[in-house]
Every structure is written in structure tokens, then in C-alpha cells.
Amino acid sequence: MSFFSRKNHPPAQNAPAVTPATTPSQALAQMSGSASKDGGIAMQQQQQMGSLRNENPLDSVSGSAGSNGGSTSSPAQQRLQNPSGPVPNQSQPAQQQPSQAPRPSPPSYPWSARRLVLPPPVVLNKPGIVPPTNPSPPPFPRYGHALSATATNAGELYLFGGLVRESARNDLYLVHARELSATLLQTGGEVPSPRVGHASATVSNILIVWGGDTKTDPKTRQSDKQDDGLYLLNLVSREWTRVTVSGPGPVGRYGHAVTMAHTTKFIIFGGHVDGEFLNDLWSFDLNSLRTRPAWELIEPTSPERPAQRTGHVCVNYGDRILIFGGTDGQYHYNDTWSFDLNTRKWSELTCIGFIPASREGHAAALVDDVIYIFGGRGVDGKDLNDLAAFKLSNQRWYMFQNMGPAPDAWYSWT
């Protein structure tokens, strides 16, 4: 099954029946569906939720501030709040102090929708080429693309490839997070072929792209292999290079997750290819480009490891690689795993708080020591638009309430 066919596969109408789980991960994946129907369990989890700011179990994370409520304090309370200032005489007739009723301020919500600015495309500097003046074509809607998880110091992100109107692309956009703009960039060199379900990362002035479903063209033969080449884009010259690698490497795949660790190591975990789900861990050290470029298969030193999966997220924090969620075609997971790069051991974290529902195709971002998870597709095939946070220092999950208008539910976020 290709990444393209997974996208068009009709979602299940009913949640699958719970079957006996053989691992803690599978048990979590099954229990999350039934726990949401149990009001008592949901209330218990909500009381355990805590706060990202402190450990008060009654303090929930909310999108609206309580200080903006409509309650009125008494004169005694006003004296406590402002002991040096005068307290208005509430018995004084209103005619002696004419005033207009204050206009209610519009509600303030964390989410906001902004129109994307589309500057003209940027072309390579060649003699006789006149730079275009028309705006760049909109990059969205798009599915299965790759967007670097970390912006440059200038706030720049790079979006590559994906599916647009049922056609795979290999175009590149510069997305400026501060200006909320998207600019189509012309590139040269060994440009990667159109693909869906690939992954990318940015380090210094290099964009790394690997994997993806490269067999979306109807003319592709079934016996053709997925492209397993490692592509580097010099963000200054905008020239692509396909790295010539020595020795074995990861098989081409899609739906995997990547991250950068120890500054120069490009890490790949899991994915899916030709009906097989994977849970292998590979590393490519960019320092090897100076001598003999090679992949390294990272073999765990203990038998514990996450189940094979695709559609998960992968985040680096210090010497650890963390993954969450995903699916193996039978189960949807909401487990959280940590891999120690020094001891080379996997461990499933015992999490507390409001653990998110099982999902695949969600997005993740790391801010300080908090991993934020958004969206994805749940066990019942429905797309999600909830936001959750995982604080690494106490291994607690948090939910967000009273968020107001939010992005539409969607699948395959980046």
C-alpha cells in the first residue's frame, strides 16, 4: 500500500472492538478509546491534569484569562487590592458623575487565522532571466509534504514536496514565520523527484530531505523501489546534492519521522513500505561528509523497543530521542517512548495527566522542555484538532481548554 493509497483509504465508520493487548503500548492504545466514553475516568484525568506553570492539580491550562471575567469586587476587596487609593462612593447619585458604560472588549483567544503573504517567486540568478513580479502560487492545500521542525535564526522554514490536487510535487517554498509569508524558490542541481510522506530537517545552512513515496506516478512499475537517496540543499546557493553513501542504509519508506541530534546527526525512526511497518533507528552524521559518508544502524542494547509504526512524531531533547503515537495498521498508539543515545536503550515512559487519544499523522514541536502535539487522525478514522502538551521534567501530559476558534481538524500535519 502506498502513501497515496493510505490517504484515499476511506476511514472506518466504527471504532474497532477492543482485543486483548499484548504490550503496555497496545493496552494504552485500546484504553484511550473507551476512557473517553467514561465520564468518571475523564473527570479523574482532568483532576490529575495539573498546570504547565505549577503542580497544582486543580489548575488547568486555559486559553482565556480569569482576570477578564465579569465579576465585580466589593469596596472592602478594593481596599485590599488598592489600600492607598480612594474607593468610589457607590451610593453617590449617577447624575453627579456622568460616565458612559464601558464597551465590552472582544474575547482574546490563543488561535488566530492570518492571511498568508505571497511574494513573487525567487529564481536562480542567471543571465537573461527576468525575475517574476506576480505573486507565488499558494502552497496550500497540500498533503504529505515535509516542513523543517526548526526555523533558522531569521525565522525561516522550508516546505518541500507533497500532494497537490492528486499530483506529487517536488517544489520548495520558503515560509517566513515572522512575516507569515510563503515564497516559491527555484532550485538547481540534483533535485529530488516528486514525493509524498517524506521528512526533512534543517541544520545551519543545509536542508536535508530523505524518503517518501516516490511511486505515485501511474507509469511507475510495481517492481520499482522507493528512492532511498539522501538529498542536501545548500540554502545559500539553492543547489541540491544527492549524497553518495558507502555501505548499507535504511530502505526507502514513507510515514517515518526524523530529528536532528547532537547538532550533526540526522536520525530516522520507523515508517512504512510495501505493507511492512518498521521500527528501526538510523543515523547519518553530517561530519562523515568530510571523509566517508555512511549510515549507521543504531541497535538497541536492550530488548525493549517501540512497536513498528508509521505516522508518529519524533523529537530530540538533549541526549534523548522521544516518539509519540502512530499506527501499525492494526493499532493506533498513544504511547511515549524515550531512546537514550548514550546507553542506546529504549524505555516506555510512565506518563501521568491527561494522555492524548491514540492517533497518527499529527504534528509536534518542542519549546523549552515541553513537547506540543496537535491534530492527527484517531482510531475511528476521524480527524482531530486538539492540542496537548507533554512536560519532560515531570512526564505529565496537559490538555488545553477554552481555546476558542481553532484550526480545522486535519490529518498529516507538519
Number of C-alpha atoms within 10 A of each C-alpha: 11 19 24 21 10 10 13 9 11 9 16 11 9 10 14 13 9 13 9 9 14 8 11 11 21 19 18 19 25 24 16 18 20 13 15 13 10 10 10 11 13 14 13 12 19 18 16 21 25 23 21 18 9 9 12 13 13 12 16 20 20 15 15 16 11 9 7 10 8 8 8 8 10 11 14 11 12 15 14 10 11 11 11 8 9 10 14 9 8 9 6 9 9 9 7 7 8 8 8 6 6 6 6 7 7 6 8 13 15 12 12 10 8 7 7 14 16 18 16 17 19 17 16 14 11 8 6 6 9 9 13 12 10 10 14 19 13 14 20 8 9 18 22 28 25 25 24 22 21 17 18 16 7 9 13 18 20 24 22 25 28 25 21 16 9 12 14 24 19 16 20 19 22 18 23 19 14 9 11 14 17 27 23 22 17 15 19 13 12 14 16 24 14 20 30 29 29 27 26 24 23 23 17 12 13 16 21 18 24 24 28 31 26 26 22 18 12 7 7 11 9 9 6 9 16 18 18 15 19 17 20 24 23 15 15 8 13 19 16 20 18 15 14 13 16 10 10 10 17 17 16 20 28 28 29 28 22 28 24 24 19 13 10 15 17 22 24 23 24 26 29 28 21 13 10 14 21 21 18 19 17 19 22 21 18 15 12 14 13 7 7 12 16 20 20 15 16 13 12 17 11 11 10 11 17 22 20 18 27 28 29 28 26 24 22 19 19 11 13 19 21 21 23 23 27 31 25 20 13 10 21 29 28 26 26 20 20 22 21 16 16 8 11 14 17 21 17 17 12 10 16 16 20 23 21 22 24 25 29 30 26 25 20 21 17 17 9 9 13 18 19 17 21 22 25 27 25 23 24 16 18 17 21 21 16 19 18 20 24 25 19 15 8 11 15 21 25 26 22 16 14 12 16 13 11 14 13 11 15 17 25 22 21 21
